[in-house]
Amino acid sequence: MSASAFWRCARASQSIRKGCDLRCPFCGHEDSQVKDSRPTEDAGAIRRRRQCEGCGARFTTFERIQLRELTVVKSEGAGGGFKREPFDREKLLRSVSIAARKRPIEAAQLEKLVSGIQRQLETLGENEVRSGKIGEMVMEGLKGLDSVAYIRFASVYKDFREARDFEEFAGTVSEVGKG
């Protein structure tokens, strides 16, 4: 692991770095005891069950290796400017989950897809990545999972404006996920 790598803990929708305050989500107490640790199914994170020393409540944290700080560069449209924001894994997972809602795709498959995309981005060797690059990677990943989720994501990513846009794009998609 490189010197710049650090552990990232994600608790619910919050992200905190190891060494920062890890507070109980119930009472805010700073000290907790790890009761159980195990790798996640995709081995991309460590799941830790913790017990608060203040109130005794139990909660779960996830630790992931983050190789570098990534910044997403988004174009601001006709103005030609650019907006930069930190890469947010949870935001990416939410977007993919929305596209896959009510589809026969396991949550573990979506986690694996997002983890794979994050790993690829971190190994590109660049600290800044275009939002379009991330969109292309998601499209490629969903293409192999489910045609409906693929089309749903494409409708937002490619900014479909009319029903005809859906029809034209769907006509190019042939039973995705079958090969």
Buried (B, 14 or more C-beta within 10 A) or exposed (E): EEEEEBBBBBBEEEBBEEEEEBBBBEEEBEEBEEEEEEEBEBEBBBBBBBBBEBEEBBBEBBBBBBBBEBEBBBEEEEEEEEEEEEBBBEEBBEBBBEBBEEBEBEEEBBBBBBBBBBEBBBEEEEEEBBBEBBBEBBBEBBBEBBBBBBBBBBBEBEEBEEEEBBEEBBEEEEEBBEE
